[in-house]
Amino acid sequence: MAQDQLSRAIGLRLTSVALFATMNVVIKLVEVRGATLGEILFWRQFGAALLVASIVGMGPGFGSLRTQKFSAHVLRCVIGLTAMSLTFWTLLLLPLAEATTIGFSMPIFATVLGALVLHEPTGWRRWGAVLAGFVGVMIVTQPGNGHIPLLGIATGLGAAFCTACISILLRTIGKTEAGLTTVFWFSTLSLMPLSVVYFSAFKLHPPLVWGLLLAIGLLGGVAQIAMTRSLQLGAVSLVVPMDYTALLWATVFGFLIFGTLPVASTWLGAPVIVTSGLYIVWREHQRRRAETQAAITQA
């Protein structure tokens, strides 16, 4: 049973990565057909809210969504919506592979925030990994070279930083809140400001664009649920490394659909960033295992 659970955790994480990668492709396709960033964000959250509400309604019921941490969900919504806006903006500014690679800097920011905000013990090895990760980012982006727009670099790094902030916040929320509860409140709360943005700039589209916009929400919703469920079944150190398969999807989709391949600097810098992130995850796993063993010994 334990082995079956681990396999399910990995499978769910790989599925979520593939779905998010497909969603990114649809975002670029729908933008080319006239959809704005505000419309994309609204439909991403509307589709996810519709999906989660259906699952909850047919399953545990809406009573299960009651929360004692409403203010934390509001904060998560503000940061999450900022992260999503910056992520989607980066996707519209950069090729898929470069946008995905810059997003891999999230564990680097999470390590820094964990040390500064949560006062987590961070030895020289992890700080070395953080430094190596930033070097990898510099290799990929090459600021001043001009091969990647500076705005795209800024939005990509901003998205990674905000996503790292969410990972810190979810450590607190996740202690008492179920995964579906967190996804539901994020989706529904964000619809309020997004509705204002959406309806202030509403315009008609061909049926294909409406279908693509709805697909963004459904793909994102299913991917988010699968990602959350993977963390319930498997340890972070087990499932998070699967996220790096996103670069494979981005490279394949970029070539097959948009006719682009990563530039040489991305091929050089991506392995540095990925190795840095994997090492950070591994060190975090080692630290938590040592803390658990120490607690068992003291008990």
Buried (B, 14 or more C-beta within 10 A) or exposed (E): EEEEEBEBBBBBBBBBBBBBBBBBBBBBBBBEEEBBBBBBBBBBBBBBBBBBBEBBEEEEEEEEBEBEBEEBBEBBBBBBBBBBBBBBBBBBBBBBBBBBBBBBBBBBBBBBBBBEEEEBEBEEEBEEBBEBBBBBBEBBBBEEEEEBEEEBBBBBBBBBBBBBBBBBBBEEBBEEBBBBBBBBBBBBBBBEBBEEBBEEEEEEBEEEBBEBBBBBBBBBBBBBBBBBBBBEBBBBBBBBBBBBBBBBBBBEBBBEEBEBEBBEBBBEBBEBBBBBBBBBBBBBBEBEEEEEEEEEEEE
